[in-house]
Amino acid sequence: MEFNEVVESRRSIRDYQEKQVKDELLEQIIAAASLAPSWKNSQTARFHIVKSPEMLSRFKAECLPEFNAKNVANAPVVIVVSFVKDRAGYDRNGSPTNELQNGWGIYDAGLASENLMLKASELGLATLVMGIRDEKKIRLLLDIPANETIISVISLGYGQTKMERPVRKSFDDLCKIY
Ligand SMILES: Cc1cc2nc3c(=O)[nH]c(=O)nc-3n(C[C@H](O)[C@H](O)[C@H](O)COP(=O)(O)O)c2cc1C
C-alpha cells in the first residue's frame, strides 16, 4: 500500500469480526511500533497484549466501561500501551530536562502507537484507541509494575463495518505560519 493509502485507510473501528489475528501479524505490528523515534532512543513504550479468551473476556468486562466493551466486543486482541516513567525527558542524574517531564514518555508512546495502528491498517486490520478505561483494574489484572504509567488500550482485529471519517480541521485551523 502507498503511504497515503495507509494513512487514509486508518479509521477508529467499533465493530469487529470474530476472527483471530495471527501471531506473525502481531509481531510485524509491534516491530513497526518499535521503529518510532523516542527520546534519546530510550524506547520506554510497552505493549501488554491480551489475547487468551479467558483474559480477554475478563479484561473487557472489568477494565472497560460498558460502551467501550461493546465497541470491542468481538475484537480478538487488546493492547495496553504503557511507558516506563522517569526516563524519557530526564537527564542521567534523574532530573527532568525540561518542563514536560514524563509528558515525553507519553509523547513517545503516542508515536509508537500511531506506527502500530498504521501498520495494522496496512495489514488489513482495524484498531480503536481507548482513553476511557479503568487504570487501577488494568494494573491489577495484568500485574503491570508501578514504574510503568498506563496510557491507552488499543483494540486490534478485523473490522466488521467501514466507518465514516469524522470531519478534520483545515490547514488554516491547524497551522500558524511565521
Ligand atoms: C487518546 C485517544 C483516546 C480515545 N478514546 C476513545 C474511547 O475511549 N472510546 C472510543 O470509542 N474512541 C476513542 N478514541 C477514538 C477517537 O474518537 C477517534 O480517533 C476520533 O473521533 C477520530 O476518528 P478516526 O480515528 O476514525 O479518524 C480515542 C482516540 C484517541 C487518540
The ligand as an SDF file (V2000), in Angstrom:
LIG
                    3D

 31 33  0  0  0  0  0  0  0  0999 V2000
   -6.2220    9.4690   23.0300 C   0  0  0  0  0  0  0  0  0  0  0  0
   -7.4740    8.9390   22.3950 C   0  0  0  0  0  0  0  0  0  0  0  0
   -8.4930    8.4190   23.2020 C   0  0  0  0  0  0  0  0  0  0  0  0
   -9.6510    7.8970   22.6210 C   0  0  0  0  0  0  0  0  0  0  0  0
  -10.5890    7.2830   23.4120 N   0  0  0  0  0  0  0  0  0  0  0  0
  -11.6650    6.6850   22.8400 C   0  0  0  0  0  0  0  0  0  0  0  0
  -12.5720    5.9240   23.6300 C   0  0  0  0  0  0  0  0  0  0  0  0
  -12.4010    5.7320   24.8440 O   0  0  0  0  0  0  0  0  0  0  0  0
  -13.6310    5.3520   23.0050 N   0  0  0  0  0  0  0  0  0  0  0  0
  -13.8420    5.4870   21.6470 C   0  0  0  0  0  0  0  0  0  0  0  0
  -14.8330    4.9450   21.1460 O   0  0  0  0  0  0  0  0  0  0  0  0
  -12.9910    6.2060   20.8730 N   0  0  0  0  0  0  0  0  0  0  0  0
  -11.8930    6.7840   21.4310 C   0  0  0  0  0  0  0  0  0  0  0  0
  -10.9670    7.4400   20.6470 N   0  0  0  0  0  0  0  0  0  0  0  0
  -11.1690    7.4980   19.1700 C   0  0  0  0  0  0  0  0  0  0  0  0
  -11.4960    8.9170   18.6640 C   0  0  0  0  0  0  0  0  0  0  0  0
  -12.8230    9.2140   18.9770 O   0  0  0  0  0  0  0  0  0  0  0  0
  -11.2190    8.9820   17.1440 C   0  0  0  0  0  0  0  0  0  0  0  0
   -9.8400    8.7800   16.9250 O   0  0  0  0  0  0  0  0  0  0  0  0
  -11.6430   10.3130   16.5220 C   0  0  0  0  0  0  0  0  0  0  0  0
  -13.0380   10.5000   16.6050 O   0  0  0  0  0  0  0  0  0  0  0  0
  -11.2240   10.4140   15.0480 C   0  0  0  0  0  0  0  0  0  0  0  0
  -11.7680    9.3470   14.2970 O   0  0  0  0  0  0  0  0  0  0  0  0
  -10.8320    8.3660   13.4260 P   0  0  0  0  0  0  0  0  0  0  0  0
   -9.8790    7.7040   14.4130 O   0  0  0  0  0  0  0  0  0  0  0  0
  -11.7590    7.3650   12.7870 O   0  0  0  0  0  0  0  0  0  0  0  0
  -10.0910    9.1710   12.4320 O   0  0  0  0  0  0  0  0  0  0  0  0
   -9.8140    7.9530   21.2080 C   0  0  0  0  0  0  0  0  0  0  0  0
   -8.7740    8.4670   20.4110 C   0  0  0  0  0  0  0  0  0  0  0  0
   -7.6260    8.9300   20.9900 C   0  0  0  0  0  0  0  0  0  0  0  0
   -6.4980    9.3960   20.0810 C   0  0  0  0  0  0  0  0  0  0  0  0
  1  2  1  0
  2  3  1  0
  2 30  2  0
  3  4  2  0
  4  5  1  0
  4 28  1  0
  5  6  2  0
  6  7  1  0
  6 13  1  0
  7  8  2  0
  7  9  1  0
  9 10  1  0
 10 11  2  0
 10 12  1  0
 12 13  2  0
 13 14  1  0
 14 15  1  0
 14 28  1  0
 15 16  1  0
 16 17  1  0
 16 18  1  0
 18 19  1  0
 18 20  1  0
 20 21  1  0
 20 22  1  0
 22 23  1  0
 23 24  1  0
 24 25  2  0
 24 26  1  0
 24 27  1  0
 28 29  2  0
 29 30  1  0
 30 31  1  0
M  END
$$$$
